[in-house]
Amino acid sequence: MTFTTKAKYSAIRKKYEGPLDALVVLAAVATLPIVAAQARGDGTSWVVAGDWLIWAVFVLDYLFMVLTVEERWAYTRRNWLKVLIIVLSFPLMPELLALVRMARLARLVRLSRVITVATRGLHAAKSSLAGKSLMYVASTTGLLVITGASLLLILEPATVHEDFWGSVWWAMVTVTTVGYGDIAPATLPGRLVAVVLMLSGLGLISTLAASISAYFIGSERETEFQTITERLERIEGMLKDIRARE
């Protein structure tokens, strides 16, 4: 569904919507290691500051769109995922859950946050990288790897020894279907994450390889075309010289 932009904001939206989508993709990627750090109990200043900054990006993304379109409530209903992300990403959410004696829901909130943010990041990547198939497939693959790594770290911290980069290594091995077996999920949820990574990897890695091949083939064809054009221009110049002499 396409929403009508207010006339006075049309130029602003055209100018900033693309960069804002790119910023959302970066925020989605940055969210995942921060959530993983929080799952390990890491409350250092950089984690807290990064969490607030990422939340501000998602709030800015929602406010920018809802203030520039005519149908505000329709936009909000259609983009409920943005609102959910703002709620789940609120940095004080763990403390609020503890106040109402629902601290055990913290892990479920983190899982929901990872999934919703990754989904939003994929949508933003699709918008900001429209027409750039190689970059889109590469960013999708990278986001999938980091998402899978974050989910396993939250679900099975002992399996990866509470090491985010070890979890990323497992996700890379799984998405490429190499399967060294040095790290293996032990629970049903963890194995479901592995299955999703493997099935997604079959298509994404193949598409990525095809996109890279198409890029280089296209570059070679462009070079050949340029060479032919230059030769034709030289021939045309020679013909003009011959006619001038006659």
Sequence and secondary structure as in RCSB ss.txt:
>XXXX:A:sequence
MTFTTKAKYSAIRKKYEGPLDALVVLAAVATLPIVAAQARGDGTSWVVAGDWLIWAVFVLDYLFMVLTVEERWAY
TRRNWLKVLIIVLSFPLMPELLALVRMARLARLVRLSRVITVATRGLHAAKSSLAGKSLMYVASTTGLLVITGAS
LLLILEPATVHEDFWGSVWWAMVTVTTVGYGDIAPATLPGRLVAVVLMLSGLGLISTLAASISAYFIGSERETEF
QTITERLERIEGMLKDIRARE
>XXXX:A:secstr
    B GGGHHHHHHHHHHHHHHHHHHHHHHHHHHHHHHTT   HHHHHHHHHHHHHHHHHHHHHHHHBS HHHH
HHHTHHHHHHHHHT TTHHHHHHHTT GGGHHHHHHHHHHHHHHHHHHHHHHHTTT HHHHHHHHHHHHHHHHHH
HHHHH TTTTTT HHHHHHHHHHHHTT    SS   SHHHHHHHHHHHHHHHHHHHHHHHHHHHHHHHHHHHHHH
HHHHHHHHHHHHHHHHHHHH 
